[in-house]
Structure formats: C-alpha cells, structure tokens
Amino acid sequence: MSADDPRGLSADSLLVALSRPREPGAPVNAPLVLSSTFRAGGEVGYARDGNPGWSDLEHALGVLEGGHALAFASGMAAASALLETLPPDALVVASRVAYHGVHVLLREREAAGRLRVRAVDTLDAEATATACAGADLLWLETPTNPLLGVADVVRLAAAAHARGALVVVDSTLATPLRQRPLELGADLVLHSATKYLGGHADLMAGAVAGPTELLDRVEATSRLTGSVLDPFAAFLLSRSLRTLPLRVQRQNENGRAVAEALAGHAAVESVHYPGRGGAEQEEIAARQMRGRGGMVTIAVRGGGAGAKRFLHRLQLVHPAASLGGVESLASVPRETSHTHLSEADLKSRGISEGLVRLSLGIEDTEDLIRDLRHALDAT
C-alpha cells in the first residue's frame, strides 16, 4: 500500500489506470482471484490475510485520500474495526446527527460497558471542542446525514488533538473527490464504499484511509475477525472506481440544480444542501469541499402524509433507502435510516415527518427536476 503515485497522475487518470498492465498480452482488467488458499512461500497464505484483487484497489483509495487504505466487507465492518482499536472505557465524542448504524453500534457498546459516548452538535465547533476534554476519539460525519450540515474539520481536528483525541471523519457523502479529511487534519477517514465509490447498487464494501501506524492496528482486527472484502466485491469496486469522477461530476451538477429548483416550490418548507445553512456553513463548505455533492434533503409540506404522497407520485426517482448510485433515490429518514431514534430525539435533531432525502443520480437534469416538481405539485 503506497500513498505515492510515481507517475504524478490526477485522480481521474489514476482511477482509469487502476490495473496498470505491464506485459504484452496482459489483461487490462485485473483478473478476479477466487481462492481461499494459496501455495506456501508467497506473501499470502490464506484469503483472510490478502487477495491479489485488494492491492490495486487499496492503492488507489490511499492515493485518493492522501494516505494508505484498507478495504472492508462493509462500511459498518470498517466502523466496528476502528472502534475495536480503542482502549476499554474509551470516551467517544460523536455527532448527534449521523448515520444510524454508527449510532446503534456506539449505543450498544456503551450499554455493554465497552466505551462511553458523548453526543454533540458537531456544527457547533465550540461545544464540540469542550466535549473533547478527556476523549479518546472524535467521530465526525460531514456532510451529515440526513440534514447535510458541514462540520469544520480543520477547527475540530485541531481542538480534538489539543485535548489528546484522535479524529475520524465519515466522508461517505462527499467522496475523496469532493473532500479529503486527512489534508484537513483528520487522523482517519471512513467510507461506506457501498454508496458512491461502488455507485451501482450491486456490492457492499467499506474503506478506511490514514497513516500506516494507525491502520496497522485496524488491519490486525480486520484480519482476525474476518471483516475483509470479498474478492468479487473488490473486483466490482475496482471496476466502479474507474467511472467515479464522471459519476460524481454529474451527481454534483444534479444536486446543485435540484436544490436551486426546489427551493421556491410552494410544497417545500425548506431545502437542505451543503453550505445552505447560513454564511458560516457556506464559508466552511467553500473552504473544505470541492463541489457540494449529489445529496439534497427537503421538508415537504403536509408532514408524513405529504411526504408519502410525494414519494408515491415520483416516476423517474425510485423510493429506496440507499444513496450514491447512478439512479436517483428518495427516502423518508424517519421510516428508513433513523428509525432507531425516539420521537423526542427526532424532533431535537430537526428530522421532521415530512423530511425526504434525495440522492441524485446521473439522469438528465431537466428530467429529474420535472419529475420532482410534478410529484410536489400533486401533493
């Protein structure tokens, strides 16, 4: 796993040249190796310790993030391996508004006495810095899910380090092409590669990037517990990375256009999009992101009933709970990603009954806007 590309290629070119054939007659696509056992005397003896399909994939992800990378069976497998490296009774400061799976994982480990959790609003940099006193780890997600707030990684990482805490950033919604947390001061960056990196709704994978001294501990846990990436999923993910720049560019264009188009619609109470939360949010987003991504969240008038009518009338956009694929999706967080929260917690986090999260794909922009407006008109 090398963090340096000797050819000095851009991210776009690096991802296309992922397999790097050397010999005449060599396959342009890295071959799929389906074997659990390898002949003695080589670097790999058993499939839990390595697979030829991982090396180019992890190299590319490491270069994209400016560090080294490890691939996992899922984003949650990656998150679990990270938490396993913490000492007993570790204190984790985490965002109140973040991916539900991580919240559940933290809550269950706290209930088992494995660690302690201090929940904060990570958009409030001063409150988050205060909460990091005595902490072992600050867990950030930016943009946040589902309200798409942007946490100031530079400021928060500096504050956490001053108090002795490591910093992990879940950058799934941004991708390495829109945000590089390691350059902003984070120690580790996590991705659910099932989403944008995979991009075709046909695989599950996760990834963690950072310096080798931190990844070595994570890798040991991954190999021991078997949370490694399946060779076929690695093959599909390597294929998907080649088109990542094109997909992300189109999704970014569609996200921006949809956010602008729906902002004035009579059936929409509010539009959430990275940087739209005020002047401070705009300054942070402009400074640490290259583009704002393909996620837009809207609050539909009429509450839960209005949201359901909206989803029912969509023709091009699919009602589904995931994100980051080539197809546009719409989901109600209260009924999908945030069902674990109580009514009081949902209200305190601003997750209303009419909130609908949109993951914009690569369809024609005008077709998407027409479909969304038609569904909103009918509500």
C-alpha positions as CSV (number, residue, x, y, z in Angstrom):
1,M,0.0,0.0,0.0
2,S,1.8,3.1,-1.2
3,A,0.4,6.6,-0.7
4,D,2.5,7.9,-3.6
5,D,1.8,7.6,-7.3
6,P,5.2,7.9,-9.1
7,R,3.6,8.9,-12.4
8,G,2.0,12.0,-10.9
9,L,-1.4,11.2,-12.3
10,S,-4.6,13.1,-11.5
11,A,-7.3,11.3,-9.6
12,D,-9.3,10.8,-12.9
13,S,-6.3,9.2,-14.7
14,L,-5.2,7.2,-11.7
15,L,-8.6,5.5,-11.4
16,V,-8.8,4.7,-15.1
17,A,-5.3,3.2,-15.0
18,L,-6.1,1.2,-11.9
19,S,-4.9,-2.3,-13.1
20,R,-1.8,-1.0,-14.8
21,P,-1.0,-3.9,-17.2
22,R,2.8,-4.3,-17.8
23,E,3.4,-7.2,-20.1
24,P,2.2,-7.7,-23.7
25,G,-1.0,-9.8,-23.6
26,A,-1.7,-8.9,-20.0
27,P,-5.4,-8.2,-19.2
28,V,-6.4,-4.6,-19.0
29,N,-8.8,-5.5,-16.2
30,A,-7.2,-7.0,-13.1
31,P,-8.2,-10.7,-13.0
32,L,-10.6,-12.0,-10.4
33,V,-8.9,-14.4,-8.0
34,L,-11.3,-16.7,-6.2
35,S,-9.3,-18.8,-3.9
36,S,-9.3,-19.2,-0.1
37,T,-5.9,-21.0,-0.1
38,F,-2.6,-20.0,-1.7
39,R,0.6,-22.1,-2.2
40,A,3.2,-21.8,0.6
41,G,6.2,-19.5,0.1
42,G,4.4,-16.3,-1.1
43,E,3.2,-13.2,0.7
44,V,-0.4,-14.6,1.1
45,G,-1.2,-18.0,2.5
46,Y,-4.9,-17.6,3.3
47,A,-7.7,-15.5,1.9
48,R,-8.3,-13.7,5.2
49,D,-4.8,-12.3,5.0
50,G,-4.9,-11.0,1.5
51,N,-6.0,-11.3,-2.1
52,P,-4.4,-10.0,-5.3
53,G,-7.6,-8.1,-6.1
54,W,-7.2,-5.9,-3.0
55,S,-3.8,-4.4,-3.7
56,D,-4.6,-2.1,-6.6
57,L,-7.9,-1.1,-5.0
58,E,-6.3,-0.2,-1.7
59,H,-3.5,1.6,-3.5
60,A,-6.0,3.8,-5.5
61,L,-8.1,4.6,-2.4
62,G,-5.0,5.5,-0.5
63,V,-3.7,7.9,-3.2
64,L,-7.2,9.5,-3.5
65,E,-7.2,10.2,0.3
66,G,-3.6,11.1,0.6
67,G,-2.7,8.2,2.9
68,H,-2.9,4.4,2.9
69,A,-6.2,2.5,2.7
70,L,-7.8,-0.8,3.9
71,A,-10.8,-2.4,2.3
72,F,-13.6,-4.0,4.3
73,A,-16.7,-6.1,3.8
74,S,-18.9,-3.1,4.5
75,G,-18.9,0.4,6.0
76,M,-20.1,-0.9,9.3
77,A,-17.3,-3.5,9.3
78,A,-14.9,-0.7,8.9
79,A,-16.5,1.3,11.7
80,S,-16.5,-1.7,14.0
81,A,-12.8,-2.4,13.4
82,L,-12.0,1.2,14.2
83,L,-13.8,1.1,17.5
84,E,-12.2,-2.2,18.4
85,T,-8.8,-0.4,18.5
86,L,-10.0,1.8,21.4
87,P,-8.9,1.0,24.9
88,P,-11.5,-0.2,27.4
89,D,-13.8,2.5,28.8
90,A,-12.7,4.9,26.0
91,L,-14.7,8.1,25.6
92,V,-16.1,8.7,22.1
93,V,-17.5,12.2,21.1
94,A,-19.9,11.7,18.2
95,S,-22.3,13.8,16.3
96,R,-26.0,13.7,17.3
97,V,-27.0,13.7,13.6
98,A,-25.1,10.9,11.8
99,Y,-25.5,7.5,10.1
100,H,-27.9,5.4,12.2
101,G,-25.8,2.3,12.1
102,V,-22.9,4.0,13.8
103,H,-25.2,5.4,16.4
104,V,-26.6,2.0,17.2
105,L,-23.1,0.5,17.3
106,L,-21.9,3.2,19.8
107,R,-25.1,2.8,21.9
108,E,-24.8,-1.0,22.1
109,R,-21.1,-0.9,23.1
110,E,-21.8,1.8,25.7
111,A,-24.6,-0.4,27.1
112,A,-22.1,-3.3,27.3
113,G,-19.6,-1.2,29.2
114,R,-17.1,-1.2,26.3
115,L,-16.9,2.6,25.9
116,R,-18.6,5.9,26.8
117,V,-20.4,8.1,24.3
118,R,-20.8,11.9,24.5
119,A,-23.2,13.2,21.8
120,V,-22.8,16.7,20.5
121,D,-23.8,19.0,17.7
122,T,-20.6,19.0,15.7
123,L,-21.8,22.0,13.7
124,D,-21.2,23.9,17.0
125,A,-17.4,23.9,17.0
126,E,-17.0,25.5,20.4
127,A,-19.4,23.0,22.1
128,T,-17.6,20.1,20.3
129,A,-14.2,21.3,21.4
130,T,-15.4,21.4,25.0
131,A,-16.9,18.0,24.8
132,C,-13.5,16.6,23.6
133,A,-12.0,17.1,27.1
134,G,-10.8,13.6,28.2
135,A,-11.9,12.0,25.0
136,D,-10.1,9.3,23.1
137,L,-11.9,9.7,19.8
138,L,-13.9,12.4,18.0
139,W,-16.2,10.8,15.4
140,L,-17.3,13.3,12.7
141,E,-19.6,12.9,9.8
142,T,-19.6,15.6,7.2
143,P,-21.8,16.4,5.4
144,T,-24.2,15.0,8.0
145,N,-26.9,12.5,7.2
146,P,-29.7,13.5,6.5
147,L,-29.6,17.3,7.1
148,L,-26.3,17.8,5.1
149,G,-24.7,20.1,7.6
150,V,-20.9,20.7,7.2
151,A,-18.6,20.3,10.2
152,D,-15.4,22.4,10.2
153,V,-12.9,19.6,10.1
154,V,-9.8,21.9,10.4
155,R,-11.1,23.6,13.5
156,L,-12.5,20.5,15.2
157,A,-9.4,18.3,14.4
158,A,-7.1,20.9,16.0
159,A,-9.3,21.2,19.1
160,A,-9.5,17.4,19.5
161,H,-5.8,16.9,19.1
162,A,-5.1,19.6,21.6
163,R,-7.1,17.5,24.1
164,G,-5.4,14.3,23.1
165,A,-8.2,12.7,21.0
166,L,-7.9,11.1,17.6
167,V,-10.3,12.2,14.8
168,V,-12.2,10.0,12.4
169,V,-14.3,11.5,9.6
170,D,-17.0,9.6,7.8
171,S,-16.7,11.2,4.4
172,T,-19.1,8.9,2.6
173,L,-21.4,11.6,1.2
174,A,-18.5,13.7,-0.1
175,T,-16.2,11.0,-1.6
176,P,-12.4,11.6,-1.9
177,L,-13.1,13.7,-5.0
178,R,-15.1,16.3,-3.1
179,Q,-13.4,16.3,0.3
180,R,-10.0,15.0,1.7
181,P,-10.3,14.9,5.5
182,L,-6.6,13.8,6.0
183,E,-5.5,17.1,4.4
184,L,-7.8,18.9,6.8
185,G,-6.2,17.4,9.9
186,A,-8.2,14.2,10.5
187,D,-6.3,11.1,11.5
188,L,-8.5,8.6,9.7
189,V,-11.3,8.8,7.1
190,L,-14.0,6.2,6.6
191,H,-16.3,5.4,3.7
192,S,-19.2,3.2,3.1
193,A,-18.0,2.1,-0.3
194,T,-21.4,0.6,-1.0
195,K,-22.5,4.1,-1.8
196,Y,-20.7,6.5,-4.1
197,L,-17.5,4.5,-4.5
198,G,-19.4,1.4,-5.7
199,G,-22.1,3.5,-7.3
200,H,-24.1,0.8,-9.0
201,A,-26.2,-0.7,-6.1
202,D,-24.6,-4.1,-6.6
203,L,-22.0,-4.5,-3.9
204,M,-21.2,-3.9,-0.2
205,A,-17.8,-2.6,0.9
206,G,-16.1,-0.2,3.3
207,A,-12.8,1.5,3.4
208,V,-10.6,3.3,5.9
209,A,-7.7,5.5,5.0
210,G,-4.9,7.1,7.1
211,P,-1.3,6.7,8.1
212,T,0.2,3.2,8.4
213,E,0.9,3.4,12.2
214,L,-2.9,3.8,12.8
215,L,-4.0,1.4,10.0
216,D,-1.8,-1.4,11.3
217,R,-4.0,-1.8,14.4
218,V,-7.2,-1.6,12.3
219,E,-5.8,-4.2,9.9
220,A,-4.9,-6.6,12.6
221,T,-8.5,-6.5,13.9
222,S,-9.9,-6.8,10.3
223,R,-7.8,-9.9,9.5
224,L,-8.5,-11.5,12.9
225,T,-12.3,-11.1,12.7
226,G,-12.7,-11.8,9.0
227,S,-14.3,-8.4,8.1
228,V,-12.2,-8.4,4.9
229,L,-13.6,-7.6,1.5
230,D,-14.9,-10.4,-0.7
231,P,-12.7,-10.8,-3.8
232,F,-15.7,-10.5,-6.2
233,A,-16.9,-7.3,-4.4
234,A,-13.3,-6.0,-4.7
235,F,-13.4,-6.7,-8.4
236,L,-16.7,-4.9,-8.8
237,L,-15.5,-1.9,-6.7
238,S,-12.3,-1.6,-8.8
239,R,-14.5,-1.5,-11.9
240,S,-16.7,1.2,-10.4
241,L,-13.8,3.4,-9.3
242,R,-12.9,3.9,-13.0
243,T,-16.1,5.9,-13.6
244,L,-16.2,7.6,-10.2
245,P,-15.1,11.1,-11.5
246,L,-17.7,11.1,-14.2
247,R,-20.5,9.9,-11.9
248,V,-19.6,12.3,-9.1
249,Q,-19.4,15.3,-11.5
250,R,-22.9,14.6,-12.9
251,Q,-24.3,13.9,-9.4
252,N,-22.9,17.1,-8.2
253,E,-24.4,19.0,-11.1
254,N,-27.8,17.4,-10.5
255,G,-27.6,18.1,-6.7
256,R,-26.9,21.8,-7.2
257,A,-29.6,22.2,-9.8
258,V,-32.3,20.3,-7.8
259,A,-31.5,22.3,-4.7
260,E,-32.0,25.5,-6.5
261,A,-35.1,24.4,-8.4
262,L,-37.0,23.1,-5.4
263,A,-36.1,26.0,-3.0
264,G,-39.0,28.1,-4.1
265,H,-41.7,25.4,-4.6
266,A,-44.9,26.0,-2.7
267,A,-44.9,22.4,-1.4
268,V,-41.4,22.6,0.1
269,E,-40.9,24.1,3.6
270,S,-37.0,24.0,3.4
271,V,-34.1,22.7,1.4
272,H,-31.0,21.2,3.0
273,Y,-27.8,21.2,0.9
274,P,-24.2,21.6,1.9
275,G,-23.5,25.3,2.6
276,R,-27.1,26.4,2.6
277,G,-27.3,26.6,6.4
278,G,-26.1,30.3,6.5
279,A,-23.0,32.3,5.9
280,E,-20.8,30.3,8.3
281,Q,-21.9,27.0,6.7
282,E,-21.2,28.4,3.2
283,E,-17.7,29.5,4.3
284,I,-16.8,26.1,5.7
285,A,-18.2,24.2,2.7
286,A,-16.4,26.5,0.2
287,R,-13.2,26.1,2.1
288,Q,-13.1,22.3,2.6
289,M,-15.2,20.9,-0.2
290,R,-14.7,20.8,-4.0
291,G,-18.3,20.8,-5.0
292,R,-21.2,20.1,-2.7
293,G,-22.2,16.6,-3.8
294,G,-25.4,14.9,-5.1
295,M,-27.5,14.8,-1.9
296,V,-30.4,17.1,-1.3
297,T,-32.9,16.9,1.6
298,I,-36.3,18.6,1.5
299,A,-39.0,19.2,4.1
300,V,-42.3,18.6,2.3
301,R,-45.4,20.4,3.5
302,G,-48.1,18.3,4.9
303,G,-45.9,16.2,7.2
304,G,-45.7,12.5,6.9
305,A,-48.8,12.3,4.7
306,G,-47.3,14.9,2.3
307,A,-44.0,13.1,2.1
308,K,-45.8,9.8,1.3
309,R,-47.9,11.4,-1.5
310,F,-44.7,12.9,-2.9
311,L,-42.9,9.5,-3.0
312,H,-46.0,7.8,-4.4
313,R,-46.1,10.2,-7.4
314,L,-42.4,10.0,-8.4
315,Q,-41.9,8.3,-11.8
316,L,-38.2,8.6,-12.5
317,V,-36.8,8.8,-9.0
318,H,-37.0,5.5,-7.1
319,P,-38.3,5.3,-3.5
320,A,-35.4,3.5,-1.8
321,A,-33.3,3.9,1.3
322,S,-29.7,3.9,0.0
323,L,-27.7,6.5,-1.8
324,G,-24.8,7.3,-4.1
325,G,-25.8,5.2,-7.1
326,V,-26.3,6.1,-10.8
327,E,-30.1,6.1,-10.1
328,S,-31.8,8.8,-8.2
329,L,-33.5,7.7,-4.9
330,A,-35.8,9.3,-2.4
331,S,-36.4,8.1,1.2
332,V,-38.1,9.3,4.4
333,P,-35.4,9.2,7.2
334,R,-38.0,8.6,9.9
335,E,-39.0,5.4,8.2
336,T,-35.6,4.2,7.0
337,S,-32.3,5.4,8.2
338,H,-33.4,6.9,11.6
339,T,-36.0,4.5,12.9
340,H,-33.8,3.9,16.0
341,L,-34.4,7.4,17.4
342,S,-37.2,8.3,19.8
343,E,-39.7,11.0,18.8
344,A,-38.0,13.4,21.1
345,D,-34.6,12.7,19.6
346,L,-36.0,13.1,16.1
347,K,-37.5,16.4,16.9
348,S,-34.4,17.7,18.6
349,R,-32.3,16.8,15.5
350,G,-34.7,18.5,13.2
351,I,-35.8,15.3,11.4
352,S,-39.5,16.1,10.8
353,E,-42.2,13.8,9.5
354,G,-42.1,15.5,6.1
355,L,-38.3,15.2,5.6
356,V,-37.3,13.5,2.4
357,R,-33.7,12.7,1.5
358,L,-32.8,12.7,-2.2
359,S,-29.8,11.0,-3.7
360,L,-29.4,12.4,-7.2
361,G,-28.0,10.1,-9.8
362,I,-26.8,10.6,-13.3
363,E,-30.1,11.1,-15.2
364,D,-30.7,14.1,-17.3
365,T,-31.0,17.2,-15.0
366,E,-34.2,18.6,-16.6
367,D,-35.9,15.1,-16.4
368,L,-35.1,14.9,-12.7
369,I,-36.4,18.4,-11.9
370,R,-39.6,17.8,-14.0
371,D,-40.3,14.5,-12.1
372,L,-39.7,16.1,-8.7
373,R,-41.8,19.2,-9.4
374,H,-44.6,17.1,-10.8
375,A,-44.7,14.9,-7.7
376,L,-44.6,18.1,-5.5
377,D,-47.3,19.7,-7.5
378,A,-49.5,16.7,-6.8
379,T,-49.0,17.0,-3.0
